[in-house]
């Protein structure tokens, strides 16, 4: 099924469920973004690889901006020139994976 563009009310509702995510860009370039911080470059790269693996499985790929201790993840749906449900599902998957990874490291 082809994704559809969410309307502004749907976007606000979905965004309110994701802590730390923000709207970025406008028009056809609008998306959701979040900056993730890590203690080391190797942790950043582990995160990037996990996001890439999830994205490949969804056939929905984010823009990633990688720095030595941070990574910005930016989701948007090119096919709808804006945001679709896929973007919010992908962001939630990233959050779920990160919480699980942090819990594993803390144990």
Secondary structure, DSSP 8 states (H G I E B T S, - for coil): -------HHHHHHHHTTSTT-EEES-GGG-EEEEEEE-SSHHHHHHHHHHHHHHHHHHT---EEEE-SSEEEEEE-BGGGTB--HHHHHHHHHHHHHHHHHHHHHH-
